[in-house]
Amino acid sequence: MNIPFVDLYAQYKTLKNPIDQAIQGVLDNTAFIGGAAVREFETSFAEKVGAKHCIGVGNGTDAIQIVLKMLGIGHGDEVITTATSWIATSEMVTITGAKPVFVDIEPDFYCIDSNKLEAAITPKTRAIIPVHLYGQIANMGEILTIAKKHNLYVIEDCAQSHLSEWQGRKAGTMGIAGTFSFYPGKNLGAYGDAGCIVTDDDELASKCRQYSNHGQLTKNTHLMEGINSRLDGIQAAILNVKLPHLEQWCSARGAVAAKYSELLAGINEIELPKIRENSRHTFHIYAIRTRRRDELIAALDEAGISSGVHYPHALPTMPAYEYLNLDLEDYQKAIHHSQSELSLPIYPEMTDEMIEYVAETIRGFFKE
Ligand SMILES: *Cc1c(COP(=O)(O)O)cnc(C)c1O
């Protein structure tokens, strides 16, 4: 059996007709940038996550930059984020002129360690960007309390956590703003780059919308300079077809994860993912940890199973951050994670037979 890490074609097949028609519709009415499909998506996505505003933008990376800039964050400021994420999170702090400050991860849930948060706060700190990594909600109770005490913005990086929840509140609605990616492999994926920002703050929403479209308030009225980062019509039309299925896809991912956890239970040499209390984990990634990671990847490969590593290098260890002169002793949990994490194939269309085959292959490997 051949099992890919993700299978975007399997999902396309289930929605081929409506997606093809939606794309054709955009071609027919030539609403390539902005237009009805974009407005429709913004309205439906805001409603789906329970936010007042949704602003479609070019991608999830720009979404972070736009929010930081529109909150007035820049030179001389510090923004705290996790040591374990895709580089986009910290990269966009740097691009505003601010300094990224990394905090190590929790041993159990792999998100930013809220116990180490206060020690990282200085008079220059303006914001915290928790990442709901792999679909697991960061420790929001603690993070929101600390942010409030120190008067800091919380910007949730929700690129991996569409419809994840903490105490019934959806990812993206707990801080001042949430940023989403619709990169094709994300839980809600476009067929190209796409992203959005959600917020309840009217002023921030208006500023983000202007900034993402050359600072235009209305056509040719520029109250500020901005950038070009817009959600295009074809991507929005595709997302409009997919959005009604997102809830079911997240449940299906949860079911795949539950089945993996059941079938892999009791193997001493692997650590299975845990789910934070009172939260919904949407399993963008099913991450196990093992000391024998690289050997296991080879054994899976041999059996026709693709796996992934998210991510092989903790952010503070990257050459890109040498200039920060960090003490890597402060990031031992993130470094250990980067050396032992293994992402198993997960997507809503996976069959029981496929999950069983992956689990059996892993059991077989550890029996030898
Ligand atoms: C994917 C991702 C991003 C960036 O999103 P793009 O749409 O690819 O720009 C940002 N943060 C995290 C945690 C991501 O996984």
The ligand as an SDF file (V2000), in Angstrom:
LIG
                    3D

 15 15  0  0  0  0  0  0  0  0999 V2000
    1.5100   27.9010    7.2200 C   0  0  0  0  0  0  0  0  0  0  0  0
    1.8590   28.7390    8.3910 C   0  0  0  0  0  0  0  0  0  0  0  0
    2.0110   30.1360    8.2860 C   0  0  0  0  0  0  0  0  0  0  0  0
    2.0920   30.8490    6.9770 C   0  0  0  0  0  0  0  0  0  0  0  0
    1.0170   30.7330    6.1460 O   0  0  0  0  0  0  0  0  0  0  0  0
    1.2030   30.9460    4.5630 P   0  0  0  0  0  0  0  0  0  0  0  0
   -0.2070   31.0220    4.0870 O   0  0  0  0  0  0  0  0  0  0  0  0
    1.9510   29.7900    4.0310 O   0  0  0  0  0  0  0  0  0  0  0  0
    1.9130   32.2410    4.3770 O   0  0  0  0  0  0  0  0  0  0  0  0
    2.1970   30.8640    9.4330 C   0  0  0  0  0  0  0  0  0  0  0  0
    2.2630   30.2610   10.6450 N   0  0  0  0  0  0  0  0  0  0  0  0
    2.1530   28.9390   10.7850 C   0  0  0  0  0  0  0  0  0  0  0  0
    2.2140   28.3440   12.1510 C   0  0  0  0  0  0  0  0  0  0  0  0
    1.9590   28.1280    9.6600 C   0  0  0  0  0  0  0  0  0  0  0  0
    1.8580   26.7990    9.8110 O   0  0  0  0  0  0  0  0  0  0  0  0
  1  2  1  0
  2  3  1  0
  2 14  2  0
  3  4  1  0
  3 10  2  0
  4  5  1  0
  5  6  1  0
  6  7  2  0
  6  8  1  0
  6  9  1  0
 10 11  1  0
 11 12  2  0
 12 13  1  0
 12 14  1  0
 14 15  1  0
M  END
$$$$
